[in-house]
Amino acid sequence: MLRKDVDEKLKWDLTDLVKDDEDFEKKLEEKVSLSKKIFEFKGKIKDLKTLEEVLKLYEKYLEVDSLVGGFANLYFSEDGTNTKAYGYLEEYDKADTASSANMSFLDDEIMELSDDVLDEALEKLDFALVYLRRLKKDKAHKPPFAVVDALTKLNPVFNAPYGIWEGAIAGDVRFNSLKLDKEVPMTFGLYEDKYEGSSDTELRRKSFEEFVSVMRKYQTTLALNYNTQLKAEKALSEIYGFESVFDYLLDLQDIRREVYEDHIDTLKRELPKHMRKYAKLVKEKYGLDKMTYADLKAPLMPEFEKEISIEDSKDYLRKGLAIFGEDYVNETLKHIDNKWIDFAQNEGKSTGAFCDPYYQLHSYVLISWMGKMEDVFVLAHELGHAGHGRYSSMDNSIINTESSMYISEMPSTCNEMLLANYLINSTDDEEFKKWVRVQMIERTYYHNFVTHGIEAIYQREVYRRTDKGENINADKLNEIFRNTLEEFWGDDVEILPGSELTWMRQPHYFMGLYPFTYQAGLSIGTELFRKLQTSTDSEKKEIIENYKETMKTGGKLSPEDWAKKLGVQIEGGKALKDTIQYIGEIIDEISK
């Protein structure tokens, strides 16, 4: 379906960000104007007073940039085939390049301040605490200003691989209709959101064959694009003086290398046995002669699936998230009522789902609504991000709002767990309870723990080779992904030809070490959820209030301190190991 044919009730309303073309141009001009005012401070930041003045301008700049940049990106995400959307992006990128050039001196000049001045600033300029703390830490890796200035001007080049991937998937990749009993339309989004998880084995396998046959045509180009990303990250790690690309990327998350390495090792060692057991359940359910990669997401209890309207989802969310209190629930549901969510299914729309929070405003959520319970879980997940964004901006300046990527998936996955818990406790029907547990595996844990966990294992090997200076091409990416799949699934799942092309499907590889943060966030969320399950009513209230206060800290806490504040231990992989064990317990319950 084309975007113009979509029911307006399913589309979001982006006018809270930008009202019209005139407002877009006005905000772009304001963005550039603020950057010029910041440029006037070049060579003048010598004391606390001038530092505060320039940071106040920077704060305002970020607020304006968030709105206009967010609008351009969201407008493109709803339909990547829209030439007007490309126009907005090009105008924004042009303004951003000019603005970044104007402000390229800022980090460098602040880092040139003495430690005494920086320490005083950290004590007195709380509105910029996260930024200043980061700069003080980065002093050890500061390259000469001329290098920083050049890198700033090259930002559009460094950001290009993600845009190229997105443009290729949205604008170029096209599939043939499937020839089954009747002709069935086939798109990238339909495969990922519907056919891959179909209970119809013929549809599931035929769509897989069509999907990989088309994607294979683009593997050389997309691998070259991916390799460009890897080379850029490796080069930046060297420019900033890090020993490896891992150290560079993990520093961005404020996570120690040993935490990351232990995480990946634990996934490889502990998770496969549970998921192989689950794969056998799916094989038995469908009476398959062999379990293939194309069958892994087949629903275990499709007979319980029912059509759910967007309006119905509000009732599930209201009851599932009630533990957070009336204010949280009401603010959450406003996203549906006020058209802050794009539910449409149309050609050119970004795949998957995401949430974009906006400072002291609200969030926008993108989802392709299929009318299934899985969509309700996805909605709960994305609105968990929205809740996090709301609390993070309550008591913070925009400079202090962004928390580490490591814990970003925790509030979202915790919402999914609470929704599942409500559904289990809302009935005495044991089969329905079993179905909810199946949903927990198929939706919450499979997507975040298994899909992204396999990505994380694969990604470590890719970066290890990048660190060694290897040139990464399609053959190597295919080899690494196939080896990862075969090691994970063993002899229990046949890894079909084309399965190795799965690396082409995700944008996460253009976001640094993002995939492993899904398991990290879900582990913290699972631990918090299990605490709530075993607590008294008064203890639950205390846990929830503490959780809200933790979200309000924005980016002020390190990931380890964030988890500690919630009473969760991530050191030594404890939370991860406990969560994997919990996944095994759910699968054991389903097996009964």
C-alpha positions as CSV (number, residue, x, y, z in Angstrom):
1,M,0.0,0.0,0.0
2,L,1.2,3.5,-0.8
3,R,1.5,6.1,1.9
4,K,-1.2,8.3,0.3
5,D,-3.7,5.4,0.5
6,V,-3.3,4.9,4.3
7,D,-6.1,5.8,6.6
8,E,-5.3,9.1,8.2
9,K,-6.2,7.7,11.6
10,L,-3.3,5.4,11.4
11,K,-0.7,8.1,10.7
12,W,1.1,10.2,13.3
13,D,0.9,14.0,13.5
14,L,4.4,15.5,13.4
15,T,3.3,19.1,13.8
16,D,4.4,19.3,17.4
17,L,7.9,19.1,16.0
18,V,7.5,21.2,12.9
19,K,4.2,22.9,11.9
20,D,4.9,23.4,8.2
21,D,7.6,24.1,5.6
22,E,7.9,27.7,6.8
23,D,8.5,26.5,10.4
24,F,11.0,23.9,9.2
25,E,13.0,26.6,7.4
26,K,12.7,28.9,10.5
27,K,14.0,26.2,12.8
28,L,16.9,25.4,10.5
29,E,17.8,29.1,10.4
30,E,17.6,29.2,14.2
31,K,19.8,26.2,14.5
32,V,22.5,27.7,12.3
33,S,22.1,31.1,14.0
34,L,22.7,29.6,17.4
35,S,25.8,27.8,16.2
36,K,27.2,31.1,14.9
37,K,26.6,32.7,18.3
38,I,28.5,29.7,19.9
39,F,31.3,30.3,17.4
40,E,31.7,33.8,18.7
41,F,33.1,32.3,21.9
42,K,36.0,30.7,20.1
43,G,39.2,31.5,21.9
44,K,37.3,33.1,24.8
45,I,36.4,30.2,27.0
46,K,38.8,30.9,29.9
47,D,36.7,30.8,33.1
48,L,33.5,29.5,34.6
49,K,31.5,32.6,33.6
50,T,32.1,32.3,29.8
51,L,31.8,28.5,30.0
52,E,28.3,28.9,31.5
53,E,27.3,31.4,28.9
54,V,28.4,29.2,26.0
55,L,26.8,26.1,27.5
56,K,23.5,27.9,27.9
57,L,23.6,28.6,24.2
58,Y,24.5,25.0,23.5
59,E,21.6,23.9,25.5
60,K,19.2,26.0,23.4
61,Y,20.9,24.7,20.2
62,L,20.3,21.1,21.2
63,E,16.6,21.8,21.9
64,V,16.1,23.3,18.5
65,D,18.2,20.7,16.7
66,S,16.2,17.9,18.3
67,L,12.9,19.2,16.9
68,V,14.0,20.0,13.3
69,G,16.4,17.0,13.0
70,G,13.8,14.7,14.5
71,F,11.1,15.9,12.1
72,A,13.4,15.3,9.1
73,N,14.2,11.8,10.2
74,L,10.7,10.8,11.2
75,Y,9.2,12.1,8.0
76,F,11.7,10.0,6.0
77,S,11.1,6.9,8.2
78,E,7.3,6.9,7.4
79,D,8.0,6.7,3.6
80,G,11.6,6.4,2.3
81,T,10.3,6.6,-1.3
82,N,9.0,10.1,-0.8
83,T,11.3,12.6,-2.6
84,K,10.0,15.4,-0.3
85,A,11.3,13.5,2.6
86,Y,14.8,13.3,1.0
87,G,14.6,17.0,0.5
88,Y,14.0,17.6,4.2
89,L,17.0,15.4,5.0
90,E,19.2,17.1,2.5
91,E,18.3,20.5,3.9
92,Y,18.8,19.4,7.4
93,D,22.2,17.7,6.6
94,K,23.4,20.9,4.9
95,A,22.4,23.0,8.0
96,D,23.9,20.5,10.3
97,T,27.2,20.4,8.5
98,A,27.5,24.2,8.7
99,S,26.4,24.2,12.4
100,S,28.9,21.5,13.3
101,A,31.7,23.4,11.6
102,N,30.8,26.5,13.6
103,M,30.9,24.5,16.9
104,S,33.8,22.1,16.1
105,F,36.1,24.1,18.5
106,L,33.8,23.8,21.5
107,D,34.8,20.4,22.9
108,D,38.5,21.0,22.3
109,E,38.5,24.4,23.9
110,I,36.6,23.2,27.0
111,M,39.0,20.3,27.3
112,E,41.9,22.8,27.3
113,L,40.6,24.3,30.5
114,S,42.6,23.3,33.6
115,D,41.3,20.5,35.8
116,D,40.6,23.0,38.5
117,V,38.2,25.0,36.3
118,L,36.6,21.8,35.0
119,D,36.2,20.4,38.6
120,E,34.5,23.7,39.6
121,A,32.3,23.6,36.6
122,L,31.3,20.0,37.4
123,E,30.3,21.2,40.9
124,K,28.5,24.4,39.9
125,L,27.1,23.9,36.4
126,D,24.9,20.9,37.1
127,F,22.8,21.5,34.0
128,A,25.8,20.4,31.9
129,L,27.1,17.7,34.2
130,V,26.9,14.8,31.8
131,Y,28.6,16.7,29.0
132,L,31.4,18.2,31.1
133,R,32.1,14.9,32.8
134,R,32.4,13.3,29.4
135,L,34.8,15.9,28.2
136,K,37.0,15.6,31.2
137,K,37.2,11.9,30.6
138,D,37.9,12.4,26.9
139,K,40.9,14.6,27.6
140,A,43.0,11.5,27.6
141,H,42.0,10.8,24.0
142,K,41.9,14.3,22.6
143,P,43.5,14.7,19.2
144,P,44.7,18.1,17.9
145,F,42.0,20.6,17.1
146,A,42.8,20.5,13.4
147,V,42.0,16.8,13.4
148,V,38.7,17.4,15.4
149,D,37.7,20.1,13.0
150,A,38.3,17.9,10.0
151,L,36.4,15.0,11.5
152,T,33.5,17.4,12.3
153,K,33.3,18.4,8.6
154,L,33.4,14.8,7.6
155,N,30.4,13.8,9.9
156,P,28.0,13.4,7.0
157,V,30.5,11.0,5.4
158,F,30.8,9.0,8.6
159,N,27.0,8.9,8.9
160,A,26.4,7.9,5.3
161,P,26.5,4.1,5.6
162,Y,23.4,4.0,7.8
163,G,21.5,6.3,5.3
164,I,22.7,4.2,2.3
165,W,21.5,1.0,4.0
166,E,18.2,2.6,4.8
167,G,17.8,4.0,1.3
168,A,18.6,0.7,-0.3
169,I,16.1,-1.2,1.8
170,A,13.3,1.3,1.5
171,G,13.9,2.5,-2.0
172,D,15.6,-0.2,-4.0
173,V,14.9,-3.7,-2.7
174,R,11.7,-5.1,-4.3
175,F,10.3,-8.6,-4.2
176,N,8.1,-10.7,-6.5
177,S,4.7,-11.8,-5.3
178,L,4.5,-15.3,-3.9
179,K,2.8,-17.9,-6.0
180,L,0.8,-20.0,-3.5
181,D,-2.9,-21.1,-3.7
182,K,-3.3,-17.4,-4.6
183,E,-0.9,-14.6,-5.4
184,V,0.5,-13.1,-2.1
185,P,2.2,-9.7,-2.0
186,M,5.8,-9.7,-0.7
187,T,7.7,-6.8,0.8
188,F,10.6,-6.5,3.2
189,G,8.3,-5.4,5.9
190,L,5.7,-8.1,5.3
191,Y,8.3,-10.8,5.5
192,E,9.8,-9.4,8.8
193,D,6.6,-8.5,10.5
194,K,4.2,-11.2,9.2
195,Y,5.4,-14.1,7.0
196,E,8.5,-15.1,9.0
197,G,6.3,-15.7,12.0
198,S,3.4,-17.3,10.1
199,S,1.8,-20.6,11.1
200,D,1.5,-21.5,7.4
201,T,4.7,-23.6,6.8
202,E,4.5,-23.2,3.0
203,L,4.1,-19.4,3.3
204,R,6.9,-19.2,5.8
205,R,9.4,-21.2,3.7
206,K,8.4,-19.8,0.3
207,S,8.7,-16.2,1.6
208,F,12.1,-17.0,3.1
209,E,13.3,-18.3,-0.3
210,E,12.0,-15.2,-2.1
211,F,13.5,-13.0,0.6
212,V,17.0,-14.4,0.4
213,S,17.0,-14.7,-3.3
214,V,16.4,-11.0,-3.7
215,M,18.7,-9.9,-0.8
216,R,21.5,-11.9,-2.3
217,K,21.6,-9.6,-5.3
218,Y,22.5,-6.7,-3.0
219,Q,25.1,-8.5,-0.8
220,T,28.2,-7.1,-2.5
221,T,27.0,-3.5,-2.4
222,L,25.7,-3.7,1.2
223,A,28.9,-5.4,2.3
224,L,31.0,-2.7,0.8
225,N,28.8,-0.2,2.7
226,Y,29.1,-2.1,5.9
227,N,32.9,-2.4,5.5
228,T,33.0,1.4,5.1
229,Q,31.3,1.7,8.5
230,L,33.8,-0.7,10.1
231,K,36.8,1.1,8.6
232,A,35.5,4.5,9.8
233,E,35.1,3.1,13.3
234,K,38.5,1.6,13.3
235,A,40.1,4.8,12.0
236,L,38.3,6.8,14.7
237,S,39.5,4.4,17.4
238,E,43.1,5.0,16.3
239,I,42.6,8.8,15.9
240,Y,41.3,9.0,19.5
241,G,44.1,6.9,20.8
242,F,42.2,3.7,21.8
243,E,44.0,0.3,21.7
244,S,41.1,-1.3,19.8
245,V,37.8,-0.5,18.1
246,F,36.1,-2.4,21.0
247,D,37.6,0.0,23.6
248,Y,36.5,3.0,21.5
249,L,32.9,1.8,21.0
250,L,32.5,0.6,24.6
251,D,33.9,3.9,25.9
252,L,30.9,5.6,24.2
253,Q,28.6,3.4,26.4
254,D,30.7,3.8,29.6
255,I,31.1,0.1,29.8
256,R,34.3,-1.8,30.7
257,R,35.7,-4.3,28.1
258,E,35.6,-7.2,30.6
259,V,31.9,-6.7,31.1
260,Y,31.3,-6.9,27.4
261,E,33.5,-9.9,26.8
262,D,32.0,-11.8,29.7
263,H,28.5,-10.9,28.3
264,I,29.2,-12.5,24.9
265,D,30.9,-15.5,26.4
266,T,28.0,-16.1,28.7
267,L,25.5,-15.9,25.8
268,K,27.5,-18.4,23.7
269,R,27.8,-20.8,26.6
270,E,24.4,-20.6,28.4
271,L,21.7,-19.6,25.9
272,P,21.8,-22.2,23.1
273,K,20.7,-25.2,25.1
274,H,17.4,-23.5,26.1
275,M,16.6,-22.3,22.6
276,R,17.4,-25.6,21.0
277,K,14.9,-27.1,23.3
278,Y,12.4,-24.5,22.2
279,A,13.1,-25.2,18.6
280,K,12.3,-28.9,19.2
281,L,8.9,-27.8,20.6
282,V,8.2,-25.9,17.4
283,K,9.2,-28.8,15.2
284,E,6.9,-31.2,17.1
285,K,4.0,-28.7,17.0
286,Y,4.1,-28.6,13.2
287,G,5.2,-32.2,12.6
288,L,8.1,-31.0,10.6
289,D,10.5,-33.6,9.1
290,K,13.3,-31.2,9.8
291,M,13.5,-27.9,11.7
292,T,15.0,-25.2,9.4
293,Y,16.1,-21.7,9.9
294,A,13.0,-20.5,8.1
295,D,10.8,-22.2,10.8
296,L,12.4,-20.7,14.0
297,K,9.8,-18.0,14.4
298,A,6.7,-20.1,13.7
299,P,4.2,-19.5,16.5
300,L,3.9,-22.3,19.0
301,M,0.3,-21.7,19.8
302,P,-1.3,-19.9,16.9
303,E,-4.8,-21.1,17.7
304,F,-4.8,-18.7,20.7
305,E,-4.0,-15.7,18.5
306,K,-6.8,-13.3,18.0
307,E,-7.4,-10.0,16.2
308,I,-6.7,-7.0,18.5
309,S,-7.6,-3.5,17.6
310,I,-5.6,-0.4,18.5
311,E,-8.4,0.5,20.8
312,D,-8.3,-2.9,22.5
313,S,-4.5,-2.4,23.1
314,K,-5.2,0.6,25.3
315,D,-7.1,-1.6,27.8
316,Y,-4.3,-4.2,27.9
317,L,-1.7,-1.4,28.4
318,R,-3.8,0.4,31.1
319,K,-4.1,-2.8,33.1
320,G,-0.7,-4.2,32.4
321,L,1.2,-1.0,33.4
322,A,-1.2,-0.1,36.3
323,I,1.6,-0.8,38.8
324,F,3.3,2.4,37.7
325,G,0.3,4.5,38.8
326,E,-2.4,6.5,37.1
327,D,-0.2,9.3,36.0
328,Y,2.3,7.0,34.1
329,V,-0.6,5.1,32.4
330,N,-2.4,8.3,31.3
331,E,0.7,9.8,29.9
332,T,1.5,6.6,28.1
333,L,-2.0,6.3,26.5
334,K,-1.8,9.9,25.3
335,H,0.5,8.6,22.6
336,I,-2.3,6.7,21.0
337,D,-5.0,9.3,21.5
338,N,-3.0,12.2,20.3
339,K,-1.6,10.7,17.1
340,W,1.9,10.4,18.3
341,I,2.2,6.9,16.9
342,D,2.4,5.8,13.3
343,F,0.5,2.5,13.0
344,A,0.4,2.4,9.2
345,Q,1.7,-0.3,6.9
346,N,3.0,1.1,3.6
347,E,5.7,0.7,1.1
348,G,8.9,2.6,2.0
349,K,8.2,2.7,5.7
350,S,11.1,1.8,8.1
351,T,11.0,-1.8,9.3
352,G,10.6,-2.8,12.9
353,A,9.5,-0.3,15.5
354,F,11.2,2.5,17.4
355,C,10.5,5.3,19.8
356,D,11.9,8.8,19.6
357,P,11.6,10.9,22.8
358,Y,11.6,14.7,22.6
359,Y,12.8,16.9,25.4
360,Q,10.0,18.0,27.7
361,L,7.5,17.3,24.9
362,H,6.6,13.7,24.3
363,S,7.8,10.8,22.2
364,Y,6.9,9.6,18.7
365,V,6.6,5.9,18.0
366,L,6.7,4.0,14.7
367,I,5.1,0.5,14.4
368,S,3.5,-1.4,11.6
369,W,0.3,-2.6,13.3
370,M,-0.8,-6.2,12.3
371,G,-3.6,-6.5,14.9
372,K,-2.0,-9.3,16.9
373,M,-1.0,-9.7,20.6
374,E,2.6,-9.4,19.5
375,D,1.8,-5.8,18.4
376,V,0.6,-5.0,21.9
377,F,3.9,-6.3,23.3
378,V,5.8,-4.2,20.8
379,L,3.7,-1.1,21.7
380,A,4.3,-1.7,25.4
381,H,8.0,-2.0,24.6
382,E,8.2,1.3,22.7
383,L,6.1,3.1,25.2
384,G,8.6,2.0,27.8
385,H,11.2,4.0,26.0
386,A,8.7,6.9,25.9
387,G,8.2,6.7,29.7
388,H,12.0,6.7,30.2
389,G,12.3,9.7,27.9
390,R,9.6,11.5,29.9
391,Y,11.1,10.9,33.3
392,S,14.7,11.6,32.0
393,S,13.7,15.1,30.8
394,M,11.6,16.0,33.9
395,D,14.3,17.4,36.1
396,N,17.2,17.6,33.7
397,S,18.5,20.0,31.0
398,I,18.5,18.4,27.6
399,I,22.3,18.1,28.0
400,N,21.8,15.7,30.9
401,T,19.0,13.5,29.5
402,E,20.7,10.8,27.5
403,S,21.6,7.7,29.4
404,S,24.1,5.0,28.3
405,M,23.0,2.8,25.4
406,Y,23.8,-0.1,27.7
407,I,20.6,0.4,29.8
408,S,18.4,1.9,27.1
409,E,16.4,-1.3,26.5
410,M,15.7,-1.9,30.2
411,P,12.5,0.3,30.6
412,S,11.1,-1.0,27.4
413,T,11.5,-4.7,28.1
414,C,10.4,-4.3,31.7
415,N,7.1,-3.0,30.3
416,E,6.7,-6.2,28.2
417,M,7.3,-8.4,31.3
418,L,4.7,-6.5,33.3
419,L,2.2,-6.9,30.4
420,A,2.8,-10.6,30.3
421,N,2.5,-10.8,34.1
422,Y,-0.9,-9.1,34.0
423,L,-2.2,-11.4,31.3
424,I,-1.1,-14.5,33.3
425,N,-2.7,-13.3,36.4
426,S,-5.9,-12.2,34.7
427,T,-7.2,-15.8,34.0
428,D,-7.5,-19.2,35.6
429,D,-7.2,-20.8,32.1
430,E,-3.9,-22.8,32.2
431,E,-3.7,-23.0,28.4
432,F,-4.0,-19.2,28.1
433,K,-1.3,-18.8,30.7
434,K,0.9,-21.2,28.7
435,W,0.2,-19.1,25.6
436,V,1.3,-15.9,27.4
437,R,4.5,-17.7,28.4
438,V,4.9,-18.6,24.8
439,Q,4.5,-14.9,23.9
440,M,7.2,-14.1,26.4
441,I,9.6,-16.4,24.6
442,E,8.4,-15.6,21.0
443,R,8.3,-11.9,21.4
444,T,10.1,-10.5,24.4
445,Y,13.0,-12.9,24.8
446,Y,13.3,-14.3,21.3
447,H,13.7,-10.9,19.6
448,N,15.8,-9.2,22.2
449,F,17.8,-12.1,23.6
450,V,18.1,-14.6,20.7
451,T,17.9,-12.5,17.5
452,H,20.0,-9.6,18.9
453,G,22.1,-12.0,21.0
454,I,23.2,-13.9,17.8
455,E,23.9,-10.5,16.2
456,A,26.1,-9.6,19.2
457,I,28.1,-12.9,19.0
458,Y,28.5,-12.4,15.2
459,Q,29.4,-8.7,15.6
460,R,32.2,-9.5,18.1
461,E,33.9,-11.7,15.5
462,V,33.5,-9.0,12.8
463,Y,35.1,-6.4,15.0
464,R,37.9,-8.8,16.0
465,R,38.8,-9.1,12.3
466,T,38.4,-5.4,11.8
467,D,40.9,-4.8,14.6
468,K,43.4,-7.1,12.8
469,G,43.1,-4.9,9.7
470,E,41.1,-7.4,7.6
471,N,39.1,-6.2,4.6
472,I,35.5,-7.3,5.3
473,N,33.5,-8.4,2.2
474,A,30.3,-10.3,1.6
475,D,31.9,-13.7,1.6
476,K,33.5,-13.0,5.0
477,L,30.3,-11.6,6.5
478,N,28.4,-14.7,5.2
479,E,31.0,-17.0,6.6
480,I,30.9,-15.4,10.1
481,F,27.2,-15.3,10.3
482,R,26.7,-18.9,9.1
483,N,29.4,-20.1,11.6
484,T,27.6,-18.2,14.4
485,L,24.2,-19.7,13.5
486,E,25.6,-23.3,13.2
487,E,27.4,-23.0,16.5
488,F,24.3,-21.6,18.2
489,W,21.7,-24.0,16.9
490,G,23.9,-27.1,16.5
491,D,22.3,-30.1,14.8
492,D,18.8,-29.2,16.0
493,V,18.2,-26.6,13.2
494,E,19.2,-26.8,9.5
495,I,20.8,-23.6,8.5
496,L,19.4,-23.1,5.0
497,P,21.3,-21.5,2.1
498,G,20.6,-17.8,2.5
499,S,20.4,-17.8,6.3
500,E,23.9,-16.3,6.4
501,L,22.5,-13.2,4.7
502,T,20.7,-12.2,7.9
503,W,23.4,-9.6,8.5
504,M,21.9,-7.6,5.7
505,R,18.6,-7.1,7.6
506,Q,19.5,-5.0,10.6
507,P,20.5,-1.3,10.9
508,H,22.0,-2.0,14.3
509,Y,25.5,-2.6,12.8
510,F,25.6,1.2,12.1
511,M,25.1,2.0,15.7
512,G,28.3,0.6,17.3
513,L,28.0,-2.2,19.8
514,Y,24.2,-1.9,20.0
515,P,23.0,-5.6,19.8
516,F,24.4,-6.7,23.1
517,T,22.7,-3.9,25.0
518,Y,19.3,-5.6,24.3
519,Q,20.3,-8.5,26.5
520,A,21.8,-6.2,29.0
521,G,18.7,-4.1,29.3
522,L,16.4,-7.1,29.4
523,S,18.5,-8.7,32.1
524,I,18.2,-5.6,34.3
525,G,14.5,-5.4,33.5
526,T,13.9,-9.1,34.2
527,E,15.7,-8.8,37.6
528,L,13.5,-5.8,38.5
529,F,10.4,-7.6,37.4
530,R,11.2,-10.7,39.5
531,K,11.8,-8.5,42.5
532,L,8.3,-7.1,42.0
533,Q,6.9,-10.6,41.8
534,T,8.2,-11.6,45.2
535,S,7.5,-8.3,47.0
536,T,4.7,-7.2,49.3
537,D,2.5,-4.3,48.2
538,S,4.4,-1.8,50.2
539,E,7.7,-3.1,48.9
540,K,6.4,-2.9,45.3
541,K,5.5,0.7,45.8
542,E,9.0,1.5,47.0
543,I,10.6,-0.4,44.1
544,I,8.5,1.5,41.6
545,E,9.2,4.9,43.1
546,N,12.9,4.0,43.2
547,Y,12.7,3.0,39.5
548,K,11.1,6.3,38.5
549,E,13.7,8.2,40.5
550,T,16.4,6.2,38.7
551,M,14.9,7.1,35.3
552,K,14.9,10.7,36.3
553,T,18.7,10.7,36.6
554,G,19.0,10.8,32.9
555,G,22.6,10.3,31.9
556,K,24.1,11.2,35.3
557,L,24.7,7.6,36.4
558,S,27.0,5.0,34.8
559,P,25.3,1.8,33.7
560,E,26.7,-0.1,36.6
561,D,25.5,2.5,39.1
562,W,22.1,2.7,37.3
563,A,21.7,-1.0,37.9
564,K,23.0,-0.9,41.5
565,K,20.4,1.8,42.3
566,L,17.8,-0.7,41.2
567,G,19.4,-3.4,43.3
568,V,20.7,-5.3,40.2
569,Q,24.2,-6.7,39.9
570,I,25.7,-6.7,36.3
571,E,29.3,-7.4,37.4
572,G,30.4,-10.9,36.7
573,G,27.4,-11.4,34.4
574,K,25.1,-12.2,37.3
575,A,21.9,-10.5,35.9
576,L,22.5,-12.0,32.5
577,K,23.1,-15.6,33.9
578,D,20.0,-15.3,36.1
579,T,17.9,-14.1,33.1
580,I,19.0,-16.9,30.9
581,Q,18.1,-19.3,33.6
582,Y,14.7,-17.7,33.8
583,I,14.3,-18.2,30.1
584,G,15.0,-21.8,30.6
585,E,12.4,-22.0,33.4
586,I,9.7,-20.5,31.1
587,I,10.5,-23.0,28.3
588,D,10.3,-25.8,30.9
589,E,6.9,-24.6,31.9
590,I,5.8,-24.5,28.3
591,S,7.1,-28.0,27.8
592,K,4.8,-29.5,30.5
